[in-house]
Amino acid sequence: MKKLMCLALALIVFVGFSFGITITMMTPLTGADGAYMDEIVAKFNATHPGIEVVHVVVESSLDMKNKLSMGIASKTAPEIMFIRKFDMPLYLQHFKGFTPEEWLNNYGIDVNDIFPGVLEGLVIDGKVVGIPLDIWIFYMAYNKANFAKVGLDPENPPKTRDEFIAAMEALIPITPAGLTPYYENPAWTWIWFHLLWQHGGDLLTDDFKKPAFAKAGIEACKLMLMMQEKGILPMQVADPGVSFQSGDSSVLITGIWTIQPWMQQLGKDFGYAVVPQLGTTKAVFGGSHVLAMPKVMVEDPKVLQAATTFIKYLWDNAIDWYAAGQTPARISIAESQELKEKLPHIYVVSQESEYVKQFQMFPLISEIEAEIAVYLDEILVLHSISPEEGMKEAEFAVQEILDDYWSRVK
């Protein structure tokens, strides 16, 4: 009997040690991305018997924010959020922060190794409240075979506006009727944001009190309309995936998350490159997944230690995550020979990371984007108003959103 009690006690101690602390991490990762993260979590759990990480997926930004809000209020939130950066502004004061020195000395994470533009907005009162792990950046996907057919060098894709327009015009003769060589959805607002930044603009003023997009936004719209008139870009809503995969269309300016599927589907015909500079400013659309810890969930030092242990593991093994189709937030990895050898496609695209522009950290960015989208639709799809008229009306609508917001937070 005594031996049985000793064995039972030993088993309890062993189980308690094996999974002494359970950490939940909520992410928006589905499909292949989620599978990559599941593998990383499994490796961590296998090598850290005192900690168990549970991966919970909530794809929708709205659902994630609702769950996070309720979780913070009831102290039932995940210990770690792997959250899209533009979903964070409402919660910045609720995340655990450390000074750069504390991150380095206590947890082995050098925030100075993160691209400054990616870290921007995550420093509150001198404390870094989130660690960006990656950058989802725009790149140019193109069909090498189609380039070769019209005499374009498949290994030297266009880099400037003039080169891009000339290349697209050269591709028109081999593009089936009803399609365009750059077959992208003109209603996809992220393309307009990318071009807005490439024309030197931004969405709001630095104090978030006024819209700041009209001048550059007009230029971005004019460029897109010019490409529509030349038969380079569709006039109406388009679904580009099927046409690009079949080889009927030739170019996409799209997110890095598509690079792995296209490589597999197009094989040797698939080309990838940094985005061409179509405006006056060196800029490229991007975003980040950020690791952050709700304060109320890491008050216990043991839980905090477990959570930061996993964050450090992701930091140290980030190249495993980039294989899913993300570029590094860390400068040292973006410039490394290891990345160049293991993931050459990610290495090529990551050379533009220092020029990444991201959404400003204003709580109502999603609402503002949705409002602007209404007028972009009228300009670029319905063709019912001019860029000047559309941007003027969009400015007025966004100012109303801003005025209402500031009247409530004072």
C-alpha positions in Angstrom: 0.0 0.0 0.0 2.8 2.4 0.9 4.6 1.6 -2.4 1.4 2.3 -4.3 1.0 5.7 -2.5 4.6 6.5 -3.3 4.1 5.5 -7.0 0.9 7.6 -7.2 2.7 10.6 -5.6 5.6 10.2 -8.0 3.2 10.1 -11.0 1.4 13.3 -9.8 4.8 15.0 -9.4 5.9 13.8 -12.9 2.7 14.9 -14.5 2.8 18.2 -12.8 6.4 18.7 -13.9 5.6 17.5 -17.5 2.7 19.9 -18.0 3.2 22.2 -15.0 1.9 25.2 -16.8 -0.5 25.4 -19.8 -0.2 28.4 -22.1 -2.8 29.3 -24.7 -1.8 31.1 -27.8 -4.5 32.6 -30.0 -3.7 33.1 -33.7 -5.5 33.9 -36.9 -3.7 31.1 -38.7 -5.6 28.7 -40.9 -4.7 26.3 -43.6 -1.0 25.8 -44.4 0.0 28.7 -42.1 -1.7 27.0 -39.2 -0.1 23.7 -39.9 3.3 25.3 -39.9 2.6 26.8 -36.5 1.2 23.5 -35.2 4.5 21.8 -36.0 6.5 24.5 -34.2 4.2 24.3 -31.1 4.6 20.5 -31.2 8.4 20.7 -31.3 8.3 23.2 -28.4 6.1 21.0 -26.3 8.3 18.0 -26.9 11.4 19.8 -25.7 9.9 21.7 -22.8 8.2 19.2 -20.5 7.3 21.8 -17.9 5.2 23.8 -20.3 2.3 22.9 -22.7 1.3 25.4 -25.4 -2.2 25.1 -26.8 -2.7 26.7 -30.2 -6.2 28.2 -30.7 -7.2 29.6 -34.1 -9.7 32.5 -34.6 -9.4 33.7 -38.2 -11.6 36.7 -38.2 -10.1 40.0 -36.9 -13.5 41.0 -35.5 -14.0 37.7 -33.6 -10.5 37.8 -32.3 -10.9 41.3 -30.9 -14.2 40.4 -29.4 -12.8 37.4 -27.7 -9.7 39.4 -26.5 -11.9 42.1 -25.1 -14.1 39.7 -23.2 -11.0 37.7 -22.1 -9.3 40.7 -20.6 -12.4 41.8 -18.8 -12.9 38.3 -17.3 -9.3 37.3 -17.0 -9.8 34.4 -19.3 -7.8 35.7 -22.3 -5.0 33.7 -23.9 -1.6 34.2 -22.3 -0.1 34.9 -25.7 -1.7 36.6 -28.7 -0.2 36.1 -32.1 -2.1 39.1 -33.5 -2.2 41.1 -36.7 -0.6 44.4 -35.9 -3.4 46.5 -37.2 -5.8 44.7 -34.7 -3.7 45.9 -31.7 -4.4 49.7 -31.2 -7.4 49.2 -28.9 -5.4 46.9 -26.6 -1.9 48.5 -26.4 -2.4 49.6 -22.7 -3.5 46.0 -21.9 -0.4 44.2 -23.1 2.6 43.5 -20.9 5.6 45.6 -21.8 9.3 45.7 -21.0 12.0 48.2 -21.8 14.4 47.1 -24.6 17.0 46.4 -21.9 14.6 44.2 -20.0 13.7 42.3 -23.2 17.3 41.7 -23.9 18.7 41.0 -20.4 15.8 39.0 -19.0 14.4 37.3 -22.0 17.2 37.3 -24.6 15.2 39.2 -27.2 17.0 42.2 -28.9 14.3 44.5 -30.1 16.9 46.6 -31.9 17.2 43.7 -34.3 13.6 44.4 -35.5 13.1 46.7 -38.5 12.2 50.1 -37.1 9.2 50.6 -39.3 7.7 47.3 -38.1 8.3 48.1 -34.4 6.8 51.6 -34.8 3.7 52.0 -32.7 4.5 49.2 -30.3 6.5 51.3 -27.8 4.3 52.7 -25.0 5.9 54.9 -22.3 9.3 53.4 -23.2 8.1 49.8 -23.0 7.8 47.5 -26.0 4.4 45.8 -25.7 4.7 43.4 -28.6 7.3 41.5 -30.5 6.8 41.4 -34.3 7.8 38.0 -35.6 7.3 38.5 -39.3 6.4 40.8 -42.1 3.7 40.0 -44.6 5.0 42.1 -47.5 3.9 42.7 -51.1 6.0 41.2 -53.9 5.6 40.8 -57.6 4.7 37.4 -58.9 5.1 36.9 -62.6 5.0 34.2 -65.3 8.5 33.7 -66.7 7.2 31.8 -69.8 5.0 34.6 -70.8 7.8 37.1 -70.4 10.0 35.0 -72.6 7.2 34.7 -75.3 7.2 38.5 -75.9 10.9 39.0 -75.6 11.1 40.2 -72.0 14.0 39.0 -69.9 12.4 36.5 -67.4 15.4 37.0 -65.0 15.2 40.8 -65.1 11.6 41.8 -64.2 10.6 45.5 -64.3 11.7 47.7 -61.4 10.4 51.2 -62.3 7.0 52.6 -63.4 8.2 53.1 -67.0 9.6 49.5 -67.2 6.4 48.1 -65.7 4.1 49.9 -68.1 6.2 48.9 -71.1 6.4 45.3 -70.0 2.6 45.1 -69.4 2.0 46.6 -72.9 4.3 44.1 -74.4 2.3 41.3 -72.8 -1.1 42.5 -74.0 -0.9 40.6 -77.4 -0.6 37.2 -75.7 -3.2 37.9 -73.1 -6.7 36.4 -73.9 -9.6 38.7 -74.6 -11.4 39.8 -71.4 -8.2 39.6 -69.3 -5.3 41.9 -68.7 -1.6 41.1 -68.2 -1.7 42.6 -64.7 -4.9 40.9 -63.7 -5.6 42.2 -60.3 -8.9 43.1 -58.5 -9.2 47.0 -58.7 -11.6 46.8 -55.8 -8.9 45.3 -53.5 -8.2 48.4 -51.3 -4.7 47.1 -50.2 -3.4 47.8 -53.8 -4.6 51.4 -53.4 -2.9 51.7 -50.0 0.3 50.3 -51.5 0.2 52.9 -54.3 -0.8 55.7 -51.8 2.4 55.0 -49.8 4.5 54.8 -53.0 3.2 58.3 -53.9 4.4 59.6 -50.5 1.1 59.7 -48.8 -0.4 58.3 -45.6 -3.8 57.7 -44.3 -4.0 60.2 -41.4 -1.9 63.0 -39.9 0.6 61.9 -37.2 -1.8 63.0 -34.5 -4.7 61.0 -36.0 -6.9 64.2 -36.1 -7.2 64.7 -39.8 -7.1 62.7 -43.1 -3.9 63.0 -45.0 -4.5 60.8 -48.1 -6.2 63.0 -50.6 -3.2 64.3 -52.7 -1.4 60.9 -52.9 -4.7 59.1 -53.1 -5.6 61.0 -56.2 -2.3 60.1 -57.9 -2.7 56.4 -57.0 -6.2 56.4 -58.5 -5.0 58.2 -61.6 -2.3 55.6 -62.1 -4.8 52.7 -61.7 -7.2 54.4 -64.2 -4.4 54.9 -66.7 -3.5 51.2 -66.5 -7.2 50.4 -67.0 -7.4 52.6 -70.1 -4.3 51.0 -71.5 -5.8 47.5 -71.0 -3.2 46.6 -68.4 -5.5 46.4 -65.3 -9.1 45.2 -65.3 -11.9 47.7 -65.4 -14.2 45.7 -63.2 -14.0 43.4 -60.1 -11.7 40.4 -61.0 -10.7 37.1 -59.4 -7.1 36.9 -60.4 -6.0 33.5 -58.9 -7.4 31.2 -61.6 -6.1 33.3 -64.5 -2.6 33.6 -63.1 -2.4 29.9 -62.2 -3.4 29.0 -65.8 -0.9 31.4 -67.3 -3.5 33.5 -69.1 -2.5 36.5 -67.0 1.1 37.3 -66.3 1.6 39.5 -63.2 0.3 39.9 -59.7 1.4 42.4 -57.0 0.3 40.5 -54.0 1.1 39.3 -50.5 4.1 37.0 -49.7 1.7 34.4 -48.2 0.9 33.4 -51.8 4.5 32.6 -52.8 4.6 29.0 -51.7 1.4 27.9 -53.5 2.4 29.6 -56.7 5.9 28.0 -56.6 4.2 24.6 -56.3 1.6 25.2 -58.9 3.7 27.0 -61.6 7.0 25.4 -61.1 9.8 26.7 -63.4 7.4 29.3 -64.9 7.0 31.1 -61.6 9.0 34.3 -61.1 9.2 36.3 -57.9 10.7 39.7 -57.3 10.5 42.8 -55.2 7.6 45.1 -56.2 8.4 47.7 -58.8 8.4 51.4 -57.7 5.3 52.8 -59.5 5.3 56.0 -57.5 7.7 58.7 -56.4 8.6 57.1 -53.0 10.4 53.8 -52.1 7.6 52.0 -50.2 6.0 48.6 -50.1 2.8 47.5 -48.4 3.2 45.3 -45.4 1.9 44.1 -42.1 3.1 41.9 -39.2 2.0 39.2 -36.8 2.9 40.3 -33.3 3.5 38.3 -30.1 1.9 40.1 -27.2 0.8 39.0 -23.7 -2.4 40.4 -22.0 -1.2 41.8 -18.6 -4.0 40.2 -16.6 -3.0 36.7 -17.8 0.7 36.9 -16.9 0.5 38.3 -13.4 1.8 35.0 -12.0 5.7 35.1 -12.4 5.6 31.4 -13.4 3.1 32.0 -16.1 5.0 35.0 -17.3 8.2 32.9 -17.4 6.4 30.1 -19.4 4.9 32.6 -21.9 8.2 34.4 -22.5 10.0 31.1 -22.8 7.7 30.2 -25.8 8.1 33.7 -27.3 11.9 33.3 -27.1 11.6 29.9 -28.7 9.7 31.5 -31.6 12.2 34.3 -31.8 15.1 31.8 -31.9 13.4 29.5 -34.4 11.7 32.1 -36.6 13.2 30.8 -39.8 11.0 27.7 -39.4 8.0 30.1 -39.4 9.2 32.0 -42.5 9.0 28.8 -44.4 5.2 29.2 -44.2 5.6 32.2 -46.5 6.5 35.2 -44.4 9.5 37.5 -44.4 11.6 38.3 -41.3 10.9 41.1 -38.9 14.5 40.6 -37.7 17.2 42.4 -39.6 19.8 39.8 -38.8 17.8 37.0 -40.4 16.7 39.1 -43.4 20.4 39.6 -44.2 21.6 36.2 -43.3 23.3 33.6 -45.5 21.1 30.9 -43.8 17.9 32.5 -45.1 19.5 32.9 -48.5 20.3 29.2 -48.7 17.2 27.8 -47.0 14.5 30.1 -48.4 15.9 32.0 -51.4 12.5 33.2 -52.4 11.9 34.7 -49.0 15.4 36.2 -49.0 14.8 38.0 -52.3 11.5 39.6 -51.2 12.8 40.4 -47.8 15.4 42.8 -49.2 12.6 45.4 -49.4 11.7 45.1 -45.7 13.3 48.3 -44.7 10.8 50.1 -46.9 7.7 48.5 -45.5 4.8 50.8 -44.7 2.1 49.5 -42.3 -1.3 50.8 -41.2 -1.0 53.5 -38.6 -1.8 52.4 -35.0 -5.2 54.1 -34.8 -8.1 52.2 -33.2 -10.5 52.8 -36.1 -8.3 52.1 -39.0 -10.5 49.2 -40.2 -13.6 51.5 -40.2 -11.7 54.1 -42.1 -10.5 51.6 -44.6 -14.0 50.4 -45.2 -15.3 54.0 -45.7 -12.6 54.8 -48.2 -13.3 51.5 -50.0 -16.8 52.9 -50.9 -15.3 55.8 -52.9 -12.6 53.7 -54.4 -15.3 51.4 -55.8 -17.0 54.4 -57.4 -13.7 55.6 -58.9 -12.1 52.4 -60.0 -15.1 50.0 -60.6 -18.2 52.0 -61.3 -16.2 54.8 -62.9 -19.0 57.2 -61.7 -16.8 59.9 -60.1 -13.4 61.4 -60.7 -10.4 60.7 -58.4 -10.6 64.3 -57.2 -14.4 64.0 -56.4 -14.0 60.6 -54.7 -11.1 61.6 -52.5 -12.9 64.8 -51.5 -15.9 62.8 -50.4 -13.8 60.2 -48.7 -11.9 62.9 -46.8 -15.2 64.3 -45.5 -16.5 60.9 -44.4 -13.2 60.0 -42.7 -13.2 63.4 -40.9 -16.6 62.6 -39.5 -15.2 59.3 -38.1 -12.3 61.1 -36.5 -14.3 63.9 -35.0 -16.7 61.4 -33.5 -13.9 59.3 -32.1 -12.1 62.3 -30.5 -15.3 63.6 -29.0 -15.8 60.3 -27.2 -12.3 59.8 -25.9 -11.8 63.3 -24.4 
